[in-house]
Amino acid sequence: MRIRRANSEDMPGLMRIEAECFGPEKFSEETVRAFVVREDAFILVAEEDESVIGSAMCLVSKADSEGRIASIAVLEGTRRSGTGSRLLAECESEFTRRKITNYTLEVDVTNEPAITMYTSSGYGIVGVIPDFYGTGRDAYWMKKSANPKRKRLSVRSA
């Protein structure tokens, strides 16, 4: 498996992932194309045998030093092979290259495999966003800091 930056030639594979993983809630082709071409966004693809099997779509706010993972998706037949975790790690590497230190994402509160992946990678649940995915479909808002504040030890004189 190879992970690389997406380009416009990947649009058919990206739209296949959107359709198969998200159905009617998929991003439009216009939105996906914007992630490919904008300076403040990027898409990574996981590729196996020259076929796109997974993607990660991210936004970057340098002003807030925040990277937002808008989506990580892996085709059903290739899940549970570490593809999602590798995509997540590569997103974080790209954020680091861009000097971004805080990462956020939203995940459906019922998506246990994704929640497990994110928590095992150091993300914490910050809150719940009611109806994020539609009526009655809440999301966890999760966050990770690349540079967690270290607790300072105070030294007192006797």
Secondary structure, DSSP 4 states (H G I P E B T S, - for coil): -EEEE--GGGHHHHHHHHHHHHGGGPPPHHHHHHHHH-TTEEEEEEEETTEEEEEEEEEEETTTTEEEEEEEEE-GGG-SSSHHHHHHHHHHHHHHHTT--EEEEEEETT-HHHHHHHHHTT-EEEEEETTTTSTT--EEEEEEESSPPPPPPP----
